[in-house]
Amino acid sequence: MILRFTKMNGAGNDFVVIDGVRAAINLSEAQIRKIADRHTGVGCDQVLIVEPPKRPDADFEYRIFNADGSRAGQCGNGARCVGRFIHEQRLSANTTITLQVGTELRKLAFDDSGNVKAELGTPVFEPSKIPFTADNDEVEHALALNNVTVMAGVISMGNPHAVLLVDDVAATPVEKIGPMIQALDVFPEGVNVGFMQVENSATVSLRVFERGAGETLACGSGACAAVVHGIRLGQLSNNVTVSVPGGKLEVSWDGSDGSVWLAGPAETVFEGKLTL
């Protein structure tokens, strides 16, 4: 099979985006892993497939696959790249697009310059809905790692996140602590682990160890989860710049039951064909 694709990135969070609107696309986990392999495939953090929606109140549906072939429930930077893909491929010229992501609807908004802002929905704190094994919703939960206990905010932004505050994010052993937290039984579906350093009320630095992908240069839903946690702690304002290894993202949330919004760069890198 010859597969046409577009390689895109949002602040270094990179994707292979596939048009499933003009022709149906069905890929196996092994094929997803081959596409995502940085040595023998195209290489990416996630593979995104844009398709016709299954419900009448959506313009498009998109499916998200991690580099290991597993499904993901949310991808903020991916949603923004999908928006740019839809415009560049002339699938729609609308300035507002409704995406179906699983059973949920998410808005994309375009400005006059073509920049894309993505709605990621309302944060979920109820443990059973994250899912996370805990008796109550707390702003921070104690996580036991061998002989050390760390405190983390546990939040779902369409996918589960554990957010830890650190003094120096650059010096934090993300590649060691991330897998340890992901292996905890209290996260039955795994978890994305964020490490956030608060610079001031409007600026943070963040690294994220993602489930199914490892540490990435950016994680849109992780940036949103981190800012939400900082707001709940009373340390952040409602509009925050998040510095990630791949660039900067802008996150806004009013602290209520409203949606979290994510803005930042979304770029096409190249187009190509791959034999599967």
NORLIN-V375661 format. One record per residue. N is the residue number from 1. RES is the residue in one letter. SS is DSSP state (h for helix, s for strand, l for the rest). PSI is psi in whole degrees, -180 to 180 (999 if undefined). Layout:
BEGIN
<<N	RES	SS	PSI> <N	RES	SS	PSI>>
END
This chain:
BEGIN
<<1	M	l	132> <2	I	s	120> <3	L	s	122> <4	R	s	140> <5	F	s	166> <6	T	s	126> <7	K	s	128> <8	M	s	164> <9	N	s	150> <10	G	s	105> <11	A	l	34> <12	G	l	-14> <13	N	s	108> <14	D	s	150> <15	F	s	151> <16	V	s	117> <17	V	s	132> <18	I	s	135> <19	D	s	106> <20	G	s	12> <21	V	l	-48> <22	R	l	-25> <23	A	l	136> <24	A	l	139> <25	I	l	125> <26	N	l	118> <27	L	l	142> <28	S	l	167> <29	E	h	-39> <30	A	h	-39> <31	Q	h	-38> <32	I	h	-46> <33	R	h	-38> <34	K	h	-44> <35	I	h	-44> <36	A	h	-17> <37	D	l	126> <38	R	l	-8> <39	H	l	-42> <40	T	l	-5> <41	G	l	-148> <42	V	l	-44> <43	G	l	124> <44	C	l	166> <45	D	l	-40> <46	Q	s	152> <47	V	s	130> <48	L	s	129> <49	I	s	120> <50	V	s	129> <51	E	s	167> <52	P	l	148> <53	P	l	158> <54	K	l	-8> <55	R	l	149> <56	P	l	-17> <57	D	l	12> <58	A	l	152> <59	D	l	-38> <60	F	s	160> <61	E	s	149> <62	Y	s	143> <63	R	s	145> <64	I	s	129> <65	F	s	130> <66	N	s	168> <67	A	l	-25> <68	D	l	5> <69	G	l	-10> <70	S	l	158> <71	R	s	148> <72	A	s	149> <73	G	l	-15> <74	Q	l	149> <75	C	l	101> <76	G	h	-48> <77	N	h	-35> <78	G	h	-41> <79	A	h	-40> <80	R	h	-38> <81	C	h	-38> <82	V	h	-40> <83	G	h	-47> <84	R	h	-40> <85	F	h	-46> <86	I	h	-43> <87	H	h	-46> <88	E	h	-33> <89	Q	l	1> <90	R	l	37> <91	L	l	-25> <92	S	l	145> <93	A	l	7> <94	N	l	146> <95	T	l	-14> <96	T	s	130> <97	I	s	139> <98	T	s	121> <99	L	s	138> <100	Q	s	122> <101	V	s	102> <102	G	l	-122> <103	T	l	0> <104	E	s	159> <105	L	s	137> <106	R	s	139> <107	K	s	145> <108	L	s	136> <109	A	s	135> <110	F	s	138> <111	D	l	-178> <112	D	l	-22> <113	S	l	-2> <114	G	l	4> <115	N	l	150> <116	V	s	130> <117	K	s	133> <118	A	s	137> <119	E	s	128> <120	L	s	4> <121	G	s	-177> <122	T	l	134> <123	P	l	146> <124	V	s	128> <125	F	l	-14> <126	E	l	119> <127	P	h	-44> <128	S	h	-23> <129	K	h	-6> <130	I	h	-49> <131	P	l	149> <132	F	l	133> <133	T	l	105> <134	A	l	155> <135	D	l	-37> <136	N	l	161> <137	D	l	115> <138	E	l	154> <139	V	l	-37> <140	E	l	144> <141	H	s	146> <142	A	s	127> <143	L	s	124> <144	A	s	120> <145	L	s	101> <146	N	l	-116> <147	N	l	10> <148	V	s	140> <149	T	s	130> <150	V	s	154> <151	M	s	137> <152	A	s	143> <153	G	s	131> <154	V	s	121> <155	I	s	147> <156	S	s	130> <157	M	l	44> <158	G	l	-14> <159	N	l	155> <160	P	s	140> <161	H	s	141> <162	A	s	125> <163	V	s	123> <164	L	s	136> <165	L	s	132> <166	V	l	157> <167	D	l	-34> <168	D	l	97> <169	V	h	-31> <170	A	h	-32> <171	A	h	-3> <172	T	l	132> <173	P	l	71> <174	V	h	-42> <175	E	h	-15> <176	K	h	-48> <177	I	h	-37> <178	G	h	-55> <179	P	h	-32> <180	M	h	-43> <181	I	h	-40> <182	Q	h	-27> <183	A	l	-6> <184	L	l	140> <185	D	l	-20> <186	V	l	-9> <187	F	l	85> <188	P	l	-23> <189	E	l	20> <190	G	l	-179> <191	V	l	148> <192	N	s	134> <193	V	s	119> <194	G	s	142> <195	F	s	111> <196	M	s	130> <197	Q	s	120> <198	V	s	118> <199	E	s	-48> <200	N	s	-174> <201	S	l	-13> <202	A	l	5> <203	T	s	131> <204	V	s	160> <205	S	s	142> <206	L	s	139> <207	R	s	143> <208	V	s	131> <209	F	s	107> <210	E	s	145> <211	R	l	135> <212	G	l	-1> <213	A	l	-22> <214	G	s	-164> <215	E	s	133> <216	T	s	164> <217	L	l	-20> <218	A	l	154> <219	C	l	110> <220	G	h	-48> <221	S	h	-32> <222	G	h	-39> <223	A	h	-42> <224	C	h	-44> <225	A	h	-41> <226	A	h	-45> <227	V	h	-42> <228	V	h	-44> <229	H	h	-42> <230	G	h	-36> <231	I	h	-43> <232	R	h	-32> <233	L	l	-9> <234	G	l	16> <235	Q	l	-15> <236	L	l	154> <237	S	l	-175> <238	N	l	-10> <239	N	s	118> <240	V	s	138> <241	T	s	125> <242	V	s	115> <243	S	s	119> <244	V	s	166> <245	P	l	-28> <246	G	l	-2> <247	G	s	-147> <248	K	s	142> <249	L	s	153> <250	E	s	127> <251	V	s	135> <252	S	s	138> <253	W	l	134> <254	D	l	3> <255	G	l	5> <256	S	l	-149> <257	D	l	10> <258	G	l	170> <259	S	l	154> <260	V	s	139> <261	W	s	144> <262	L	s	130> <263	A	s	157> <264	G	s	-177> <265	P	l	147> <266	A	l	119> <267	E	s	145> <268	T	s	131> <269	V	s	-53> <270	F	s	166> <271	E	s	153> <272	G	s	-175> <273	K	s	145> <274	L	s	137> <275	T	s	123> <276	L	l	999>>
END
